[in-house]
Amino acid sequence: MAQKHFVLDTNVLIENPKCITALRNGQENQIYIPYTVLTELDGLKKDPRIGHIVSQAVQAILRDELVTIFPPDFALTLTDDVMDDRILKEILHMGPIEATLITNDRILQLKAKCFGIPSEEYRDSDPFRSESQRYTGFVEDDEDLVPNCFRWESGTPVFHGPEGPKAIAYTHEIWGVRPRSVYQNLALELMLAEGIDLVSIQSEAGYGKTFLSLAAALYLTLERKDNPFRKIYLVKPVVEIGAKMGYLPGDIEEKMLPYIKYIQDLLVKLHDIRPANRIFLNPEGDSFRLNPKKFEIQPVAFIRGMNIENAVVIVDEMQNLSRGETRALLTRMGEGVKCICLGDTRQVDNPYLNESNNGLNWTVKKLKGFKNYAHMVLKGDRSRGPITDIVLKSKL
């Protein structure tokens, strides 16, 4: 097969930093990168949304000694304000006659056609996935076992936990809640397992991770006998989406109400399924104010300096915590604590964090392999409801 020559646009490198290796196809094809593309990457490296992907793209270029970068001599003479026009001029001036521009920019494809430059979309797209997305909690047959992982064996998930291999052929029912999918059932297995102190759960919205963790917390604290858990803490970063609401009056619970209203709704739902009177000050009233001796909601900032013992701690939306905040939070956990960390690294609302640099991803990256830690990605067909289902399936 004849050697092909590909010129890469910036958007292709950002969409999949591994595209250089894929397009090279061994050592068969030649890869070119315009100097203008390096300039664009340099301008994007501090963007909190994609800076981590730009870094990967730059590393991929540095590692591949066979990549040809168009020399800057000609590029630096260009005064075009539109970077795409500069890239086209570099290809015409520097590139081989048979070079094909690889870009996902339709307008740039049309411009390339005007100059007689062939162009193609990058078809083998593989968007970036964080560590918490890549490690699903399952290992393949040819992979080494990870502490507290699952492996499919004869169609049944086998849990390799603190007590050794165990087939999960049963379905949990916790606080009157039955899981809707095998993955929810396995998530409950991790939340309830003795010997696992810290669990992290990654999933998109609607897969029930908060509801399941609250059900598990109620069971562990109020029902399970001979357990050390006396209280439930729900810890949450306070990150506003959209316009700021400004100063909010009242005590901590009242200030947090706009951020945790859905938590209260879920608790009331669980209370309707099976009474959880002890977590409310007045379970017969209409307000359902929480009993701070049994259930306390705290913003992350208030945890610093605390020593939490004999409690179930739920950390919600952990993807909005920084690495430093995550360390400060988890080092507050004393004896007799079960900590359940929830989040979705694809929904980072903190403007200073990104899909890779966030508390949930750092937790998986650094703690994977420890005997008292487990991680899982929740997935499946059925979730919050039919509208959520079609949104997830459509990749909206």
N, C-alpha and C positions, 0 to 999 in steps of 0.2 A: 504494500500500500504506500502511495506517495506521501511524502512528508507534507504536513499542513502548517500554515503560519497564522497564528491567532494574536490579535491585538486586544488587550483587555481594557474595558471601561471601568470606571470607579465603582459603579453600582453593582457590577458582577463580583468584584473582589469583596465588597461589603456583604452582599447577600450570601456568599459562600467563600470564605477564605481558602477553602481546599480546592477551589476551581483550577488553580495552576496545575496541581498534580493530576486532576481528572482530565483536563484538556491536553496535557502533555502525552497521556496514554503511554506510560513508560518513558522512553526517550525518543519516541517517534516524531512528535510534533514540536514546533518551535513557538515559544511564548514571548511576546513583546509587551512592554508597558511604557506608554508615553510619559515623558517627564511631567507633563501637565497633570496626569493622574496622581503622581506623587505629591504634587502641590495641593491637589484636592484632599488627599488623605491627610496631609499635614494640617489642613484647616479643619478637618473633622475629628481629629484625635482627642480634642477636649470636649466634644459633645457628650453630655452625660447619657444620652440615649444609645449611642452606637460607638462610643469611644473604645469599649472593650473589643468590639468586632474589628474596628480599624486596627487595633493593636495586633490582633491575630493575622490580619491581612499583611501588615508590614513584616511580621515575623515570617510568614510564608514566603514573601519575596526575598528576605534576607537568607533564608535557608536554602533556597533553590539557586545554585550557582549557574544554571543554564538559562535563567531568565535574562532576556536582553532588554535593557532600559534605554530608550531613545536618549541620546546625549543632550545636555541642556543648551548647547550652543545655539541651535535654531529656536528652541522653545522660548528662551529668554528674550528673543528679539520680537516676539509676538505681543501685540498690544490689545488683542481682542478681549472684551469684557466677558464674553460668553465662553466658558471653559470648553464646551462641546466643539465650538468652531476651532479652538486651538488644537484640540485632539485630532480633528480631521486634517488640519494643515500639517501636523507632525507626521501623520500616517502617509500623506502624499509626499512629504519631503524626505522622510527617513525610512519608511516601511518598505518591505519587499512588494513587488508588483502584485503578487498573488495573495497578499495578506487579507484576512477576514476580520472585521471588527466584531467583537463579542460584546453586546450591550443589551440591556433590558429596557432601554429608553427608546420608545417608539419614534419620538421626534428626531432623535439622533440617527436612527435607522433611515428615516426619510432624507435627512440631510446627507448622510453617507451615500445614498442612492444618487443624489444630485451630482456628487463628485465621482461617481463610478466606483465607489468603494463597497465591496460586498459586505454584508453584515448579517449576523444571526443572533437570536436570543440564546441565553445560557439555559439550556433545557434541563440539565441535571441539577436543579436547584435543591439545596439541602440547607435550609435556614439554621442559624445558630441555635443550639440548645444548651442550656445551662447544665451544670453538674447534677442539680436536683431534678432535672428532666431526663438526663441520660441514664442515671442509675435509678431504675424503677423499683428496686427492692427484689427483683428477680434476677437470677443468673442462668445462663444457658448451660447445656450439658457439657460443653467443652471449656467452660470457665471455672476458675477456682471459686470455692464457696467463700462467701463473706459472712461474718457473724450476723445472725438474725435475718438472713435472707430467705427467699422462697425459690423453689425450683419445681417446674412442672414435671411430674413423673406419672406416666400412664394416665394422663388427663386429670390428675389430682394435684393441687398445690401441696408441696411438702415444706414445712417450716423447719429450718435449721437454726433452732433457738438455743437458749441456755440449757434446756433439758435434753438436747440432742434432736435428731430428725423426728418429725411428727407430721403425719398426714392430716390435713385440715379437711376432713370429709363431713364435718358437721357445720351447722349454722348457728351463730350466736344470737341470743335475744337478750338485750341489755336495756333495762328500764322500760320494758315494753316495746323496744325498737328492734325490728328485724332488718338486717341489711338488704339492700335492693340488688346488690351485685356481689360476685365473688370477691372483688377488690375491696369493697366496703367491709365484707366479712373478715378479710385478712388484716385490714387496718385495725379493726376491733381486736383482733388477736394480738397485735403489737401493743395496743393501748392497755390491754389487760394483763399481758404476760409479766410474771414475776421475774426479776432479774434484768429487765430492760427499764432503765431509769429515764431515758430520753428518747422520744420518738418524734420524727419529723414527717409531715405529710404534705406532698405537693399535688396540686390539682387545679384545674380551671374552676371558675365559679359554677356552683350548682351541683357538685358531686357529693355534697353532704358532709364535708370534713368537719365543719364547725358543729353541726347537729350531732354527729357521731361522737365527737370529743366531749361535748356537754353530757350526752347520755352516759358515756364511760365514766366521766368525772362524778356524776350523781351516784352511779353504781358503786364506784370505788370508795366514795366518801360516806354514803348513807346506808349502803346495803351490805357490802362485802364484810364478812366477819374477820376478826383478827388482822385487820389492816392498820397501818400507821397513819392513814390520812384523816385529818380532822377538819380540813377546810379546803375550799376551792378558790384559787386566784385566776382571774382572767386578765392578762396583760396585753395592752394594745398600743401600738404607736399612733399618735394623733397626727394624721396628715390629711389636710383638706384638699378636696378635688374641686377645681373651679374657683369661683369667687369666694373670698374669705368672709366668714360670718362675723368676725370681730369678737369683742369681749362678751363672755357669757356669764351671767350671775349664778350664784348658788354654790353648794358644796361640790366636792369632786364628782359624786355620782350625777348631780344635776348638770355639771359642766360637760361630763362625758356622754350624757344622754343622746345627743345627736349622732355620736359616733358608734354607740353600742345599742341603739334601739332594737336592731335586729337580734342581738343577743338576748335581750329581755323577751322578745317575741318567741324565740326558740325555747327559752326556759319555760314560758307559760305553756307552750305546746307540749313540752315534756311533762309538765305538771298536770296537764289535762289527761295525758296518757296514763300517768301514774303519779299520785300526789307526792310532792317534794316539799312538804310544809316547812321543814326546818330551814330552808334557804331563804324564806320570805319572813319579813317582820309580821305581816298580817295576811296569811294566805287566803283568808275569807274576804278581804277587802278588794277594791278595784285597782289600787295602785301597784300592788305586787312589788313594794320596795324590798330590796335585798337585805337579808340579815348579815351584817358585816362580820359576825362571828363564824358564819358558815360559807359565805360567798362574797368575794370582794373583787371589784373591777378597778384596775389601776393603770394609769398611763405609765409608759416606760420610765419617764423621768422620775417618778416617785419610788421606783424600786431601788435606786442607788442607795447603798447604805443599809438596806434591809437584810435580814438573815431569815430565809424562808425554810421552815421545817414542817414535816408531817402534813404535807399538802399536795393536792393535784394542781399543777400550774398549766394553764392553757395560754400559749403565746399566739395571738391571732395576727394575721397579716405580717408575718415575720420578714417578708421580702422588702418591707419598708423600714427595716432596721439596718443601721450601718454595722460593719464588722466590730467596731469598738463598742457600740451599744449592745450588740449580741453577746460579746464577751462579758461586759459589765453585768448584763442580765443573768446569764447562765452561771456566773460565779457567785450569785446570790443564793443558789440552791444548796440547802444543807441536807441533813439526814432525813430519810423518809419522804423524799419528794419524787413524784412522777411528773415529768414535764413533757407536754405534748405541743409541738411547734407546728403551726399551720401556715400555708402561704402558697402563692403562685408567682414564680419569678417572671412570668409574662405580664404581670400587672403591677409594675413598680410605679407608685405615685410620688415617691420622694424624689424631687428634682436633682438631688445630689447622688443618687444611686442608679444602677442600671441592672440589666438582666443577669449579669455575671457578678457584679460587685454589690451584694446585698446579704443580709443576715442569714436567710434561708440557704442560699447557695454556699456561703462560707461554712455553715454548719455541716452540710453534707460533704463538702470537699475535705474538711479537716477531721471530722469525726467518723467517717465511714471506716469500718474495720475494728472499732472498739466494741468490746463484748457486751457492754450495757447500752449500746445505741442501735437504733434501727430506723430505716427510712423506707418510704413507699410512695409511689405515684398512684393516685386514684384515677381510675378511668372506667369505661363501660358505656352502655347505651342509655340507661335510664338515670336521670339526675333530678334536678329540682322540679321540673315539670315539662310539659310538651313544648312550650315556647323556648325554654332554655335548651332542650334537646335539639331542636332544629337549628338554633343559632350555633351550637357547638359543632353539629354535623356539617353545616354550611361553611364553617371557617370564617364567619362574618368578622 
